[in-house]
Amino acid sequence: MSELSLVKDEHDALWTRIRATLEAMRPGRRQDREPAYGRAAIARSLGMHTRLGERIEEALEHAWGHCAERHVTLSLLLIGIDRFKDLHLVYERGTIEHELKAVETTLRKGLPRVGDACLRQGRSNFLVILPDYPVLLAKTLAGKLVGEVRGLAIPHKESHAGILTAGVGLAAINPQGGRDRKFFDAAAGALERAQRRGLGRIETVDLRPGQQRRKAG
């Protein structure tokens, strides 16, 4: 086989993979199983930041500034529905959205303080912003909220739990200066790790300087 033929074969194979990838991303196409990664994870791997929306951006800016001024901890819970894409294999979109609103109501009722925020992030996630809230209390709260979501007993036939469950990525930091946009990404990465581990799991990343030194040792 000539060198020119080898180059042509490699070129054709490359375009075959590109077409397959574009076909998989077409709207309305269903996948049998949820992939191990999503668009947000790909974006983070390329150094891009997740688009959070105006309400979330403003809430994070306000909480960051509040904690930076008072030198206190800012905790963030990113709560994600487990096996969310698989819901669409057996349930209508309207039914799914109705159940997610019930989850959102439950999460908001479970917040410890009047001023704490629970905001919808994307299609399947909820962001709980906890200014001046110690990480140990935040982890306890995460466990409580996960239990309350499970307690709704919303059917999920594609989950081996049989009901809807949620995982949590918890990030904590002592803010300084302007908001670090990687803070949200840390919570998102923790949520991904939690959902890779199984159903109803919680993963924590503590970005406070003393905690980082302790873990590095």
N, C-alpha and C positions, 0 to 999 in steps of 0.2 A: 504494500500500500504506500502511495507517495505521500510526501510531507504535506502537499496541498490538500489531499483527501483527508488527512488527519485533522487539519485545521478546520476544514468544512464540517466534519462530523462533530467536533467540539462546539462549533458555532451553532449548529442545528440543535444540539443537546441543550445548550444554554437557553435558546429561545423557546424550546419545549418546556423547560422548567419555569420560565417567566410566564408563558401563557397559562400554565397550570395554576400558578400562584394567583394571577389576575382572575382566573375563572373561579377560584375558591373564595375570592373576596367579593364576588358579585352579590348585590343586595338580594335577599330572599332565598339564598342558597342555604340549605340546612346541612349541618355536619352531624355525623352519628355520635360523636363524643366531643366534649369540650377540649380544645387544645391546651397544652401545658402552659402556653403563653398567649397573650393577647396584644392588641395594638398598643395599649398603654405601656406594656412591658418592653415592646420593641422600641417605642419612642424613647423610653428611659435609657435603653442600651445604646442609643445613638446620641445621647446627651440632650434630648429634647424634653421639654416640660409638658406635663399634662394640662390641657385646657380645663380649668375648673369652673368657669362661669363667674359672672360679676358678683353674685351674692356670696359665694364661697370666698372669692378673693378678698372682698371687703371684710368679711367676718374674720378671716385669718389675719389680715393686716391689723385690724382692731385688737384682736387677742394678742398678737405678737407685741404690738406697741405697749399694751397694758402690762404685760409680763416683763418686758424689757425695762420699763420705767420703774417697776417695783422689785426687780431682781428675783422673780419667782418662776416656778416651773410652768410651762405650757404643755399640756398633754393632748394628744390627738388620737381618736379612735376612728379607724376606717373599717366599717362593718360591711361585709359583702355576703350576698346570698350564695350559698354553696351550690355548685352544679346548676348555675342559673340558666345556661344555654340549653341544658337538657329539659328544662321546664317546657320549652317551646315544642318539644317532640310530642307532648301529650295534652297540652292545655292551650286554649285560645289566648291571644294577646290581651284581650279585655279582662279575662279571668285572672291572668297573671298580674296585671296592673292593679286590679281590685285588691288582691292579696298583699301586694307590696305596700299599698296605702295603709292596710291594717298593720303591717310591720312597722311602717314609719310612725303611726300613731302610738304603737306600743313603746317604741324606742323613746319618743318624746316624753311620754308619761313616766318613763323610768329614769329620766335625768335628775340628778340630785339637787340642782339649784334652778331658780326661776330664769336666770339669765343665760343658762347654757344653751347652746345651739345644736340642733340636729338637722342637717341639710342633705337633700338628695344629691348624690354625685354619680353621674352617668345613669345607666339603666338599672343597675343591680346593687349599687353601693350607697351607704349612708355615712356622712361625716359628722362626728361628734367632736366639738371643739370645747376644751376644758381649760380655760385660763386659771392660773393660780390653783392648780390641782396636782397634788403629789402623785408620782408614778404608781406607787403601791395602791393608792385608792383608785386610780384609774384602771389598774388591772383587775381589782375587785369588781368595779363597776362593769367592766367588759364581760366578766364571767356572769354577772347578774343579767345583763342585757341578752347575752347569748341564750341563757336559760329561758328568758321570757319569750324570745322568738320561737324557741322549740316548744314552749308551752302553748303557743297558739294552735299547734297541731294542724297546720295547713298541709294538705296532702301533696306529696311529691313522689310520684310513682317511679321516677327514674333515679331516685336516690335510695341506697340500701337502708337508710334510716326510715324511709317511708313517709317522712314529713319534711317540711322546709326547715333547714338549719342555716346558721350564719357563722362565718369566721370573722376574726378581728385582727387587724394590724394596729398595734399600739406604738406610737412614737412619743418620746418626751424630750424636752430641750429646755435649757435656760436661755431665753432669747437675749441677744445683744445686737445693737445697731439695727440696720434694715432687715426686713424679713428674708430669710434664706429659703428659696423656693424648693430646695432639696429636702426640706423638712417633710412636706407632703409626700414626696417620692419615697422617703424612708418608711412612712406608714404604709404606702402602697406595696412596697417590697415585702414588708412584714406580713401583709394580708396574703400576698401570693404564696409565701412560705407556709403560712397557716393552712391555706386551702390545698396545697400539695400534700400536707401531712394527713389530711382527712377532713372530717365534718365537725363543725362546731369548735374549731381549734383557735387558740390565741397565740400570737407571736409578738414579742416586745423588742423594740430597739430603743436603747437609752442613749441619747446624744449629749447628755450632760458631761462636761469635761472630766470630772472625777470618775464617773462611771466608765468612760472610754478608757482611761488609764488603767482602771481596775481590771477590765476585761482583757486588755492587751497583755497584762501581766499574767 
